[in-house]
């Protein structure tokens, strides 16, 4: 399934020889006006917090304002299409969540663009694993217990997730398929994970799948319990939370945030944007914030970023096609 971000280190070594040499110099005047990053996620979300912090650092690095333009519609497709059709001059960029590359391209009706043809990657901004969290009222303390309960009571356990087509939603569907458990995966188109958590607290939903940041508060208050993480290894900060792969070998679901520009953006400008992003990611404030969100901080070149995204697509697309077929079959019944 989704390739763990630890493999980034291997990708770096594989592609180091192919990207060596002196970089092509960009026009020293770039950027000479404000840059806009179109964010497909809502204000106040963890990715929005991260991109705004990175934007502040880029403003200082370049001496030009970086504007964050939130367009949370269509699960990211509206933002992606806006950037793909923008002038390829480096002044209109996209914050792309992993679903835009690993899920939507398979669902042809959701995109009018070809992600790999119409966008050029600049770099990764961060990445983090999905977690399975349950209501304490469910009475389970581990993934094996969760699976046993779901099998004993078919279709009585509801996993509330972010909107349909997002990584948390497909990670929950993939988990149910891998574990062969009869659960209901309910996507929340309005309110997303936060609304699902409210329904868990209200007793209408029993579990959710999401990155760590939105779960921290409810876990701390005792309204949610983390029972598994979907990374390849346990989080050192949460050593008592087992990985899903300890029960279901090979299962991982790790999301990422990328920065992209319109295709045909000149390579010197792409390199200049990448250099700025890499410098911003190295600042103490950004490092600290990503750690708080349980996000790794991959420092990649555009070539390495493309390789990583392509590897994710190769791993994830077959599963998305299979899950879509299952959902379509069920909807016809």
N, C-alpha and C positions, 0 to 999 in steps of 0.2 A: 504494500500500500504506500502510504506517504513516506518518502525517504527522510530519515532523521537528519537534523542539521549537523550532526557530528560528521556526516560524510562530506560536509563542506571542506574539511581539512584535506581529504583525499582529492577532491576536485581541484583544490588549489595547487596541489603538487602535480596533478596530471596536466593542468593547463599552463603551468608556470613557464614551460619552455616555449609554448606557442604564443605567449604574449610578451615575451621578453623584448629587450631593446628600448630605444628612446621613444617616449610617447610623442605623438604628433602635437605640435604646439597649437593651442587655440588662440584666437584673436585676443590680445591682451585687454581689449576693451570689454570683453564679455565677462560678466553681465553688466550692461550699462543702463538697465532699467529694471523695475520690479519683476520678480518671477512668481507665477501662480502655480500652486500645487492643488489640483482638484482632488478632494478627498471624498470617496463614495460612502464614508461612514459618518454617523451623526456626531454632532458636537457633544463632548462629554464622554465619549467612548474611549477605551484605553488606546486604540490606534490614533484617535484624534489627539489625545494628550501627547503621545509620542511625536507625531508629525509636527505639532505646534512647537514642541521643545526643540526638535531638530531644525525647524524653520527659523527659530530665534538665533540658533547658532550659525546657520547659513547666512542670515542677515548680517551678522557681525563679520563673518569670514569674507563675504563678497562686498560688503558696503552697500548693498541694495536690498530693499525690503522683499521678504518672501511672504506672500499672501496665501493663506489657507482658505480655499473655497469649498465648503461642504455641500455635496449634492447626493444625499442619501436616498437615491431612488433606483429602482430596478436592480437591487442587489449589487450595484457597482457597474452595471452595464451603461447607464446614462453617462457616468463620469468617464468611463473608458472610451465611449464613442465620441465624447466631446474632445478628449485629448487626441484621439486618432485623427480627427478632422481639423485639428489646430495647425497653425503654421509651424513647420519643423525648424524652429529657430532657437529652441531651448528655453523659451520663456513660459511655456505652458506644459506642466508635468502632471503625472498621475501617481497617486498613492494607490497601489494595487494590492488587495488582499489575495491570499492564496486561491480562494474559490474562483477568482477571475481567470486563473490559468489552469487550475486542476479540475474544475467542474463545469463552468459555463460553456467552454468550447465544445463539450460533448452535447450539450443541450442547444442545438443549432437555433432554435426559435428564440433564444435569449440574447443572441448577439448578431449584429449586422456587420461586424468586423471580424477579421482574422487576427487574433491576439498576437501571434508570432510574426505575422506579416506587417501589421499596421502599427505596432508599438516596438520600441527598442528599449531593452532594459538598461538602467543606469547602475543600480546596485540594490542590495537588500538592506532594509532598515532594521529588521529584527525578526525573530521567530519564536514561537512558543507552542508547547504541547497542549492538547485537549485533556480535560479531566472528566471523570464520571463522578458526579455528586448526587447523593440521595437524601431524602428526608429521614431524619432520625426516627420518625414514626414508622418507617418501613420495617425496622427491626433487623436490618442486615448490616454487617460490618466488613464485608469483603466482596470482591467480584464473584467468587464461587457461590457465596450465599445469595447474591443478587440473581445469578443465573438459575440457581435451584428454585428460588421463590417464583421467578417468572415462569419457569416450566411447570411448577405445581399449580399456578393460577393463570392460565393462558389469557392474554389480552386484558389483564387486570392492572398491569403496571404501565404507566404512561411516562414516557421520557419527553419532557418539553424542551424544545431547542429554539435557537435563533431561526430566522426565516428560511423557508425552503430554498435549497440550492447553496446555502452557506456551508462552510466547512463543519461547524458544529452539528448541523442537521445531517449531513452525509456521514460524518463520523459516527453518529448515533445509529443510523441505518446500517452502516457497515459493521458496527459492533453487534447489533442484533442478528445480522446474517451470519457473522463469524461464529457467534456463540450459539446460533440456532435456537433463539428464544422468541416466543410469541409475545412481543411487547408492542405497544402503540407508540410510534414516534410522531409527536405533534409539533409541527413548526408554527412559530408565532410570527405572523407577518407584521403585526403592529405591536410594538413594545419589545419584541425579540426576547432575548434571554431574561431580561429584567422582569418582563411580564410572566414568563415561565416560573421564575423564582418566586414571584408573589403567589402564583397558583400552588406551588409546592408548599409554601408557608400556610396557605389556606386549605391544604389537604386535598386539592383537586388533581394534583400531579405528584408523581412520586420521585422523579429523578430529572437530571439535566446533564448535558454535555457541553462544556465550554472551556475557554482558556481560564487561567487562574484568576486574573484580575477581577472580573465581575463576581467571582465566587468568594473572595476574601472576606467581605463584610458578613454575609450570611453564615459562612463557616465559623467566623469568630464569635458571632452571636448565638451559635448553636442551632440555627435554622437549617443548616446543610451539613452533610458529612462527606468528606472526600474519601472515596474507596479505591480509586485507581487512576493512574496517570497514563496517557497514551504515548509516552516517549519510550525510547529504547532502553533507558536507564532511569532509575529513581532520581528524583530531584534531591540534591544534597541538603536543601533547606527543609524538605519534607520527607525525611528518610523512612518514615513509617507508612507512607502511601505507596503500595506496590504498583508495579507497572501492569498494564493489561496483558502484555506479552508473557508475564510470569504464569498466567492462566491460559492465554490464547497465543501460543508462540507465533512471532512474526507480526503481530498487530501493532501498528503505530499510527498516530494521526498528529502531525505537527504542522501548524500553520506558519505563514510568513507574510511579511509586508515588504513590498518592493517599490522602487521608484522607477518610473518609465517615462519616455518621451515619445513624441510622434515619430513614426518611421521616416527615414530620410533626413533626420537630424544629423548634421555633420559630425563625423567622428571626433574632431577636436573639441567640439562643444560637449559631446557625451563624456569625453574624458575629463573635461573641466568640471562638469557636474558631478561626476563620480569622485573626483579628488575632493570637492567640497563636502560631499556626503561623508566620505571616509574621515575627514578631519572633524566633522560635527559629531560623528559616532564615537570619536576618541575623547571628547570633552567629558570631564568628571560628572557634570549634571546629567548628561544623556546616559552615561554608563550606569549611574545610580538609579535613574528612572527605569531603565530597562530591567535592571535587577529586581526592582520592586514589582514589576509586572511579570517576573519569571520569563523574560525574553532573552534569548541569546543575541549576541551582537556580532553578526558575521561581517567581516571587512573584506568585501569582494570587488574585483574589477568587473567591468561590463561583460567581458567574455566569461568569467567564472559565474556571474549571475545568470547569464543565458544558459550555461551548462546545467546549473542547478535547477532552473525552472523546467528545462527540457526533461531532466531526469524525473522530476516530480510528475510531469504530464504523462510520461511513459508508465510510471508506476500506478497512477491514479485513474487514468481514463478508462481502462477496462472495467474497473470496479464501478465507476459511475454509470457506464453503459448497462452493466448488469443490474444495478440497483434501479435505474430508470425503467428497465424492462419489467422488473418485479412490480414496481409501483403502478405502471401502466396496466399490467394484467389484473392487479387488485382493483383498480378503479373501474374496470369493465364488468366486474362481477355484480 
